[in-house]
Amino acid sequence: MGGGSWATALAKICMSDNNRHINWYMRRQEQIDEFKLHGHNPSYLVSAQFDIDRITFYSDIDAVVENSDILIFATPSPFLKSHLEKLHASLEDKIVVSAIKGIVPDENMIISEYFKMKYGVKDENILVISGPTHAEEISMERLSFLTVGCSSEERAREIGEILNCHYLKTRILDDVFGIEYASVLKNVYAIAAGICHGMKCGDNFQAVLISNAIQEMDRFLHVATNKIRNINEPVFLGDLLVTGYSKFSRNRLFGSMIGKGYSVKAAQVEMEMIAEGYYGTKCISEINKKYNVDMPILEAVYNILYNKQLAVSEIRKLTAKLK
């Protein structure tokens, strides 16, 4: 469900079994037509070739839901709500897998909560998948690891088997809320890392920033989910590291442009991609009004992006709070 780079990478993974056929929903029919003509996504990961005979494309969301048992959602979080507004088919008996690394704006709900509350999907039928993975490296078949989160270990293993292939390994975890919140927070911290990179703060400071970011994430997850976890798991620390440092990280790129002096709007226009951490920053800031967790990095990023504070002054204030 989705036509972007992450959706394309996941489709490639699901088709790694040469006998598997998939349904693929894309909102725009012209994107589907070009895909069929050229054998690859015309807009994202264009080097990844697909066997068109093993794909049934849909631009009708009701039709694809009615004809599918497992739905992997990989649309940007800001657009999920508008996509689902067109849906009339029931999701109650479907297995819903969220590959969305964000929160539903306006609702301030993580994706699993949204599907449960709004569409009646059962807990055991809601799964989340998260990194550390970049779509670009998946398309190049570089060895990667995904974590599959679900309250049902049996269901998690079922989906894990579908995703396992020679270049992708899956791990199982029952920490659904933790995985989802962490996937939002790591984008926020990647923006912070990008801002500091754009300001030429240097690798020494970046290391301090990221080590404080994982502590800040741990504090928030502990309060928001009330669950004991190992924050050093790849889905937490690993995903933070790859998003904070990788050249493929769009959130880091977005932050770097802000650090170089771009306005938020100018950076968004020039990127031509969604930096989900921009939306996640506001959502987590709103959610944290309930929990009141000490989150100085989040606060600094929020002030820069939404209160139009100068990056140099906010980072200077932040340095006094880092440990």
Phi, psi and chi 1 to 4 in degrees:
 res  aa     phi    psi   chi1   chi2   chi3   chi4
   1 MET       -   97.7  -51.4  -73.1  -77.1      -
   2 GLY   136.8  153.9      -      -      -      -
   3 GLY  -121.0   14.1      -      -      -      -
   4 GLY   -87.5 -167.6      -      -      -      -
   5 SER   -67.7  -41.4   56.8      -      -      -
   6 TRP   -69.7  -40.0 -169.2 -147.1      -      -
   7 ALA   -60.9  -40.5      -      -      -      -
   8 THR   -66.3  -41.6  -56.5      -      -      -
   9 ALA   -64.2  -41.7      -      -      -      -
  10 LEU   -67.6  -36.6  -72.6  165.9      -      -
  11 ALA   -63.1  -40.4      -      -      -      -
  12 LYS   -61.3  -42.8  177.2  179.7  171.0   68.0
  13 ILE   -62.0  -47.8  -67.0  166.8      -      -
  14 CYS   -63.7  -25.3  -70.8      -      -      -
  15 MET   -95.5    8.4  -65.9 -177.4   69.0      -
  16 SER   -65.5  -25.6   60.5      -      -      -
  17 ASP   -79.0  116.0 -179.9  -19.8      -      -
  18 ASN   -62.7  -12.9  -69.8  -31.8      -      -
  19 ASN   -97.3   -1.4  -63.0  -44.0      -      -
  20 ARG   -90.9  136.0 -174.1  173.6  -69.3  135.5
  21 HIS  -110.0  140.8 -172.4  103.1      -      -
  22 ILE  -125.7  153.7   68.4  165.9      -      -
  23 ASN   -95.5  144.0  -62.7  -29.2      -      -
  24 TRP  -139.4  118.7 -164.6  -18.6      -      -
  25 TYR   -97.7  126.9  166.8   77.5      -      -
  26 MET  -129.5  140.4  -65.1 -178.5 -177.0      -
  27 ARG   -66.7  -38.3 -177.2  173.7   53.0   87.4
  28 ARG   -98.8  124.0  -65.0 -174.2  -62.2  110.0
  29 GLN   -65.3  -32.6 -176.8   61.4   44.6      -
  30 GLU   -65.9  -31.5   55.9  -92.0   29.7      -
  31 GLN   -67.2  -40.6 -175.5  179.0   10.3      -
  32 ILE   -62.9  -44.1  -67.1  173.4      -      -
  33 ASP   -61.0  -43.3  -66.3  -20.3      -      -
  34 GLU   -68.0  -37.5  -74.4 -168.4   53.2      -
  35 PHE   -59.7  -47.7 -157.5  126.2      -      -
  36 LYS   -62.1  -37.3  -71.3  179.8  176.4  178.9
  37 LEU   -69.2  -42.0 -179.1   63.9      -      -
  38 HIS  -103.7  -14.0  -60.2  -67.4      -      -
  39 GLY    80.1   14.4      -      -      -      -
  40 HIS  -153.2  163.4   63.0   77.0      -      -
  41 ASN   -64.5  123.0 -168.4  -32.9      -      -
  42 PRO   -71.5  -14.5   27.2  -35.0      -      -
  43 SER  -114.4  -24.7  -55.5      -      -      -
  44 TYR  -138.1  141.7  -57.8   92.2      -      -
  45 LEU    46.1   53.5  -56.3 -175.8      -      -
  46 VAL   -64.8  -18.1  -64.9      -      -      -
  47 SER   -79.6  -13.2   62.3      -      -      -
  48 ALA   -82.5  112.1      -      -      -      -
  49 GLN   -91.0  147.2  -67.6  -68.9  -38.7      -
  50 PHE  -129.3  148.8  -71.7   83.1      -      -
  51 ASP   -83.2  101.3 -179.8   -4.3      -      -
  52 ILE   -61.5  -28.0  -58.6  -58.7      -      -
  53 ASP   -66.0  -17.9  -67.2  -25.1      -      -
  54 ARG  -103.1   17.7  -66.7 -164.1  -70.7  127.3
  55 ILE  -128.8  132.1  -56.1  173.5      -      -
  56 THR  -107.2  114.4  -59.2      -      -      -
  57 PHE   -88.3  147.4  -72.4   99.1      -      -
  58 TYR  -136.6  141.0  -66.4   83.7      -      -
  59 SER  -113.3    0.7   58.0      -      -      -
  60 ASP  -103.2  111.7 -178.4  -28.8      -      -
  61 ILE   -66.9  -34.6 -167.5  168.8      -      -
  62 ASP   -64.8  -41.4  -79.6  -35.3      -      -
  63 ALA   -64.9  -42.6      -      -      -      -
  64 VAL   -69.5  -37.0   73.3      -      -      -
  65 VAL   -65.9  -43.3  167.6      -      -      -
  66 GLU   -65.0  -27.5  -71.7  168.5   -5.5      -
  67 ASN  -102.5   13.8  -72.1  -74.7      -      -
  68 SER  -132.8  146.7  -54.3      -      -      -
  69 ASP   -96.7  -37.4  -61.0  -46.8      -      -
  70 ILE  -115.2  126.9  -59.0  169.9      -      -
  71 LEU  -115.9  116.1  -55.0  169.2      -      -
  72 ILE  -101.8  109.5  -57.9  178.1      -      -
  73 PHE   -89.0  122.5  -75.0   86.8      -      -
  74 ALA  -135.6   39.6      -      -      -      -
  75 THR   -93.7  152.1   58.1      -      -      -
  76 PRO   -58.8  140.6  -23.9   34.1      -      -
  77 SER   -57.1  -35.7   58.7      -      -      -
  78 PRO   -63.8  -20.3  -22.3   33.8      -      -
  79 PHE  -105.1   -5.7  -54.2  139.5      -      -
  80 LEU   -60.0  -46.3  176.0   66.1      -      -
  81 LYS   -61.1  -43.9 -169.1  174.6  178.4  179.3
  82 SER   -68.2  -35.5   60.6      -      -      -
  83 HIS   -63.1  -45.5  -76.1  -31.3      -      -
  84 LEU   -73.9  -17.2  -69.7  175.7      -      -
  85 GLU   -63.9  -22.4  -76.3  174.8   -9.0      -
  86 LYS   -85.1   -7.4  -54.4  168.2 -171.9  173.6
  87 LEU   -85.5  129.3  177.1   67.0      -      -
  88 HIS  -116.5  -21.7  -61.1   98.8      -      -
  89 ALA   -68.1  151.6      -      -      -      -
  90 SER   -80.6  143.6  174.2      -      -      -
  91 LEU  -104.3   -1.4  -63.6  178.3      -      -
  92 GLU   -58.8  -34.4  -72.4 -172.9   11.1      -
  93 ASP  -104.7   12.5  -64.2  -37.7      -      -
  94 LYS   -94.6  154.0  -56.2  -64.4 -179.1 -179.9
  95 ILE   -90.0  117.5  -62.3  172.4      -      -
  96 VAL  -107.0  120.5  172.3      -      -      -
  97 VAL  -112.4  119.9 -177.5      -      -      -
  98 SER   -98.1  120.1  171.0      -      -      -
  99 ALA  -106.9   20.2      -      -      -      -
 100 ILE   -90.1  126.0  -58.9  170.2      -      -
 101 LYS  -104.0   67.7  -58.7 -177.2  178.2 -176.8
 102 GLY  -168.5 -173.2      -      -      -      -
 103 ILE  -122.4  148.6  -69.3  177.1      -      -
 104 VAL   -72.0  111.2 -178.0      -      -      -
 105 PRO   -59.9  154.6  -22.6   33.9      -      -
 106 ASP    74.4  -39.5  -57.8  -34.5      -      -
 107 GLU   -84.0  -27.5  -56.8  -73.6  -14.8      -
 108 ASN    52.6   43.3  -76.2  -20.4      -      -
 109 MET  -120.1  138.8  -64.4  171.5   69.8      -
 110 ILE   -68.4  160.2   52.6  178.9      -      -
 111 ILE   -61.6  -42.0  -53.4  -58.6      -      -
 112 SER   -62.1  -41.1   61.3      -      -      -
 113 GLU   -62.5  -40.6  -76.8 -174.9  -53.2      -
 114 TYR   -62.7  -46.6 -169.8   70.1      -      -
 115 PHE   -66.3  -34.9  -81.7  116.2      -      -
 116 LYS   -71.5  -47.8 -179.3  179.8  177.2 -179.7
 117 MET   -76.1  -40.1  -60.1  -64.2  -67.4      -
 118 LYS   -91.2  -27.2  -60.5  -70.2 -175.0  178.6
 119 TYR  -124.9    4.4  -66.7   93.4      -      -
 120 GLY    68.2   24.1      -      -      -      -
 121 VAL   -75.4  133.7 -175.9      -      -      -
 122 LYS   -70.2  151.1  -57.6 -179.2 -176.2   74.1
 123 ASP   -52.4  -46.6  -82.9  -26.1      -      -
 124 GLU   -70.5  -10.3   62.6  -90.2   23.0      -
 125 ASN  -105.0    6.4  -74.8  -16.8      -      -
 126 ILE  -108.6  124.0  -61.0  176.3      -      -
 127 LEU  -126.6  155.6  -60.7   93.5      -      -
 128 VAL  -127.7  145.0  -65.4      -      -      -
 129 ILE  -126.4  139.7   52.9  177.4      -      -
 130 SER  -149.5  169.5 -167.1      -      -      -
 131 GLY   -74.2 -155.9      -      -      -      -
 132 PRO   -80.8  112.1   27.2  -32.0      -      -
 133 THR  -147.9  142.6   48.0      -      -      -
 134 HIS  -114.5  139.1  -79.8  -57.0      -      -
 135 ALA   -57.1  -36.8      -      -      -      -
 136 GLU   -62.5  -39.1  -67.8   81.7   -1.6      -
 137 GLU   -75.6  -31.5  -68.0 -159.9   -9.2      -
 138 ILE   -60.9  -43.9  -67.4  -67.6      -      -
 139 SER   -63.5  -25.3   71.2      -      -      -
 140 MET   -92.2    3.3  -68.5 -176.5  -81.7      -
 141 GLU    58.5   39.7  -60.6 -169.4    3.3      -
 142 ARG   -83.5  142.4  -68.8 -176.7  176.4  171.0
 143 LEU   -56.3  126.7 -178.1   60.8      -      -
 144 SER  -141.4  162.0  -56.8      -      -      -
 145 PHE  -127.0  135.3  -74.5   73.0      -      -
 146 LEU  -117.7  146.3  -91.0 -179.1      -      -
 147 THR  -106.7  131.2  -65.5      -      -      -
 148 VAL  -105.8  120.5 -179.7      -      -      -
 149 GLY  -109.1  134.4      -      -      -      -
 150 CYS  -163.5  151.3 -174.4      -      -      -
 151 SER   -70.5  -21.9   61.2      -      -      -
 152 SER  -103.2  114.7  165.8      -      -      -
 153 GLU   -62.7  -38.2 -178.4  178.1  -17.0      -
 154 GLU   -61.6  -43.8 -179.8 -178.2   -4.9      -
 155 ARG   -67.5  -39.1 -173.9   71.6   79.5 -159.5
 156 ALA   -62.1  -41.9      -      -      -      -
 157 ARG   -67.2  -35.3  -66.8 -163.6 -178.9  -78.5
 158 GLU   -60.7  -47.4  176.1 -172.8  -15.6      -
 159 ILE   -71.1  -36.3  -61.0  -57.4      -      -
 160 GLY   -58.8  -39.1      -      -      -      -
 161 GLU   -63.6  -36.9  -74.3  -62.4  -44.7      -
 162 ILE   -65.3  -36.8  -67.7  173.5      -      -
 163 LEU   -86.2  -24.4  -61.5  172.6      -      -
 164 ASN   -61.1  135.4  -91.6  -31.6      -      -
 165 CYS  -156.7 -174.8   61.5      -      -      -
 166 HIS   -67.0  -19.4   68.3  -84.0      -      -
 167 TYR  -116.2    2.2   57.6   88.9      -      -
 168 LEU  -134.3  127.1 -173.8   90.8      -      -
 169 LYS  -113.3  145.2  -50.3  -57.7  176.5 -171.5
 170 THR  -116.2  149.0   56.1      -      -      -
 171 ARG  -122.2  156.0  -53.4  175.9   77.4 -106.0
 172 ILE  -113.7  137.1  -54.7  -59.1      -      -
 173 LEU  -148.8  145.9 -150.5   59.8      -      -
 174 ASP   -98.1    8.1   64.5   -6.6      -      -
 175 ASP   -90.7   69.1 -170.2    2.6      -      -
 176 VAL   -63.1  -51.9  175.2      -      -      -
 177 PHE   -62.3  -41.2  -74.6    4.7      -      -
 178 GLY   -61.6  -43.9      -      -      -      -
 179 ILE   -62.1  -43.9  -68.1  170.9      -      -
 180 GLU   -67.1  -47.1  -73.7 -165.5  -87.3      -
 181 TYR   -63.9  -40.1  -84.1  125.7      -      -
 182 ALA   -63.3  -36.8      -      -      -      -
 183 SER   -68.2  -25.2   69.7      -      -      -
 184 VAL   -78.5  -47.6  179.9      -      -      -
 185 LEU   -63.6  -38.6  -74.8  166.1      -      -
 186 LYS   -63.5  -28.1   57.4   94.7  177.4 -179.4
 187 ASN   -70.2  -38.3  -74.9  -24.8      -      -
 188 VAL   -62.0  -45.3  176.2      -      -      -
 189 TYR   -70.8  -28.5  -59.1  139.2      -      -
 190 ALA   -67.5  -35.0      -      -      -      -
 191 ILE   -64.0  -43.0  -69.0  176.0      -      -
 192 ALA   -59.6  -44.5      -      -      -      -
 193 ALA   -62.4  -40.0      -      -      -      -
 194 GLY   -65.6  -40.8      -      -      -      -
 195 ILE   -58.6  -46.0  -68.8  170.8      -      -
 196 CYS   -66.2  -35.5  -66.6      -      -      -
 197 HIS   -64.8  -44.0  175.7  -96.5      -      -
 198 GLY   -63.4  -30.0      -      -      -      -
 199 MET   -85.6   -0.9  -68.3  170.3   55.4      -
 200 LYS    60.8   45.4  -61.1 -176.9  178.4  179.3
 201 CYS   -72.0  -24.4  -69.4      -      -      -
 202 GLY    98.3  161.4      -      -      -      -
 203 ASP   -68.0  -32.7  -68.5  -16.3      -      -
 204 ASN   -59.6  -47.8  -65.8  -16.4      -      -
 205 PHE   -69.2  -36.7 -178.9   71.1      -      -
 206 GLN   -57.9  -40.2  -70.6  -82.6   11.5      -
 207 ALA   -63.2  -41.1      -      -      -      -
 208 VAL   -65.6  -42.8  174.1      -      -      -
 209 LEU   -59.7  -48.7  177.1   70.4      -      -
 210 ILE   -67.4  -37.8  -65.4  -62.5      -      -
 211 SER   -67.0  -32.6   62.0      -      -      -
 212 ASN   -74.3  -32.3  -86.0  -96.6      -      -
 213 ALA   -63.6  -41.6      -      -      -      -
 214 ILE   -68.3  -32.2 -165.1   63.2      -      -
 215 GLN   -68.3  -40.5  -64.6  174.6   60.7      -
 216 GLU   -65.1  -42.0 -176.5  168.9  -54.6      -
 217 MET   -59.4  -45.5  179.1 -172.0  -69.6      -
 218 ASP   -61.1  -41.3 -164.6   25.8      -      -
 219 ARG   -62.0  -45.1  -71.9 -164.3  -61.4  -88.2
 220 PHE   -66.7  -46.4  179.0   83.3      -      -
 221 LEU   -62.0  -38.2  -65.5 -176.2      -      -
 222 HIS   -61.2  -43.5  178.0   71.8      -      -
 223 VAL   -77.7  -43.0  173.4      -      -      -
 224 ALA   -73.5  -28.7      -      -      -      -
 225 THR  -115.6  -15.1   67.7      -      -      -
 226 ASN    52.4   46.7 -166.4   29.3      -      -
 227 LYS  -135.3  139.5 -174.4  177.6  179.0   67.6
 228 ILE   -82.4  132.9  -62.7  173.0      -      -
 229 ARG  -147.5  164.3   62.6 -179.0   52.0   79.9
 230 ASN   -95.3  104.6  179.4    3.7      -      -
 231 ILE   -67.1  -13.4 -160.0   66.6      -      -
 232 ASN   -84.6    1.6  -64.2  -39.2      -      -
 233 GLU   -58.1  148.5  -70.1  -91.2    2.4      -
 234 PRO   -54.6  -34.5  -28.1   35.4      -      -
 235 VAL   -69.7  -18.2   73.4      -      -      -
 236 PHE  -103.4  -76.4  -57.0  120.7      -      -
 237 LEU   -64.3  -43.9  177.6   57.9      -      -
 238 GLY   -61.5  -44.4      -      -      -      -
 239 ASP   -67.4  -36.2 -151.8    8.5      -      -
 240 LEU   -62.4  -44.5  170.8   61.8      -      -
 241 LEU   -63.6  -47.9  -69.2  173.7      -      -
 242 VAL   -67.4  -34.6   76.8      -      -      -
 243 THR   -75.8  -32.3  -48.8      -      -      -
 244 GLY   -77.9  -25.1      -      -      -      -
 245 TYR  -115.0  -24.2  -75.1  116.6      -      -
 246 SER   -72.6  145.4  175.5      -      -      -
 247 LYS   -68.9  -16.8   64.5 -179.7  179.8 -179.9
 248 PHE   -86.1   -6.7  -65.3  124.0      -      -
 249 SER   -77.0  112.8  170.4      -      -      -
 250 ARG   -71.4  -28.4   60.6 -175.2   63.7  179.6
 251 ASN   -69.5  -39.4  -71.2  -77.3      -      -
 252 ARG   -64.3  -41.5 -175.2  178.0 -171.1  -87.0
 253 LEU   -61.8  -44.9  173.4   60.4      -      -
 254 PHE   -58.4  -47.9  174.6   70.2      -      -
 255 GLY   -62.7  -39.4      -      -      -      -
 256 SER   -60.8  -39.6 -177.4      -      -      -
 257 MET   -65.9  -39.4  -65.1  171.4   76.2      -
 258 ILE   -62.9  -42.8  -60.9  -62.8      -      -
 259 GLY   -63.8  -25.7      -      -      -      -
 260 LYS   -85.5   -5.7  -69.3  174.8 -178.7  176.2
 261 GLY   113.4   -1.0      -      -      -      -
 262 TYR   -65.3  147.6  -77.1   72.5      -      -
 263 SER   -75.8  163.5   68.1      -      -      -
 264 VAL   -58.0  -47.7  167.9      -      -      -
 265 LYS   -62.6  -43.7 -176.3   61.5   68.2  176.1
 266 ALA   -63.8  -40.3      -      -      -      -
 267 ALA   -64.9  -42.3      -      -      -      -
 268 GLN   -64.1  -41.4  -70.4  173.1  -36.0      -
 269 VAL   -67.0  -43.8  168.8      -      -      -
 270 GLU   -70.0  -34.2 -174.4  158.9  -35.0      -
 271 MET   -68.1  -37.5  -80.6 -178.1   63.0      -
 272 GLU    58.3   24.5  -62.8 -177.7  -20.6      -
 273 MET  -138.9  161.6  -64.2 -175.9  -66.1      -
 274 ILE   -89.7  122.2  -60.8  -65.9      -      -
 275 ALA   -96.8   97.5      -      -      -      -
 276 GLU   -64.1  -22.9  -64.3 -145.1   35.9      -
 277 GLY   -62.3  -24.9      -      -      -      -
 278 TYR   -61.6  -47.5  170.1   74.4      -      -
 279 TYR   -73.5  -38.0  -57.7   93.9      -      -
 280 GLY   -62.5  -34.1      -      -      -      -
 281 THR   -58.6  -46.6  -62.4      -      -      -
 282 LYS   -68.4  -42.5 -175.8  176.2 -177.8 -179.2
 283 CYS   -63.0  -47.9  -69.1      -      -      -
 284 ILE   -65.4  -37.1  -66.8  -70.6      -      -
 285 SER   -60.9  -40.7 -177.7      -      -      -
 286 GLU   -67.0  -45.0  -69.7  -69.1  -35.6      -
 287 ILE   -62.9  -36.9  -68.9  168.9      -      -
 288 ASN   -71.2  -11.5 -164.7   40.4      -      -
 289 LYS   -63.6  -27.0  -70.3  177.7 -178.8  177.5
 290 LYS   -77.9  -38.7  172.3 -176.8  176.0 -178.4
 291 TYR   -95.8  -26.9  -61.3  118.4      -      -
 292 ASN    56.4   43.5 -160.3   30.0      -      -
 293 VAL   -79.3  143.2  176.6      -      -      -
 294 ASP   -69.9  109.5  179.6   30.7      -      -
 295 MET  -135.9   71.9  -55.9 -176.4   75.8      -
 296 PRO   -65.0  -32.0   20.6  -32.3      -      -
 297 ILE   -69.8  -45.9  -57.1  175.2      -      -
 298 LEU   -57.1  -44.7  171.8   74.1      -      -
 299 GLU   -61.5  -41.4 -178.1 -179.1  -15.7      -
 300 ALA   -64.5  -45.1      -      -      -      -
 301 VAL   -63.5  -42.5  174.9      -      -      -
 302 TYR   -60.2  -44.8 -177.4   88.0      -      -
 303 ASN   -62.9  -36.5  -74.5  -23.5      -      -
 304 ILE   -71.5  -44.7  -66.9  167.4      -      -
 305 LEU   -80.3  -37.5  -61.9 -176.3      -      -
 306 TYR  -110.9  -28.7  -71.8   93.2      -      -
 307 ASN   -99.6    3.4  -68.0  -25.8      -      -
 308 LYS    57.5   35.2  -61.4 -178.3  179.3  179.6
 309 GLN   -79.2  149.9  -62.5  -62.3  -53.3      -
 310 LEU   -66.0  134.3  -70.0  174.8      -      -
 311 ALA   -59.0  -42.1      -      -      -      -
 312 VAL   -62.3  -38.8   63.4      -      -      -
 313 SER   -74.4  -37.7   61.6      -      -      -
 314 GLU   -68.5  -40.5  -78.1  -59.9  -45.8      -
 315 ILE   -68.5  -35.8  -63.1  -57.3      -      -
 316 ARG   -62.8  -43.8 -173.9 -179.1  -62.1  118.9
 317 LYS   -65.6  -36.5  -73.3 -169.8  -71.1 -175.2
 318 LEU   -63.2  -38.9  175.5   62.3      -      -
 319 THR   -59.5  -28.4   59.1      -      -      -
 320 ALA   -74.2  -16.2      -      -      -      -
 321 LYS  -101.0  -13.2  -59.0  175.3 -176.8  177.7
 322 LEU   -76.8  152.4  -60.6 -179.0      -      -
 323 LYS  -117.9      -  -59.8  174.7 -177.8  177.5
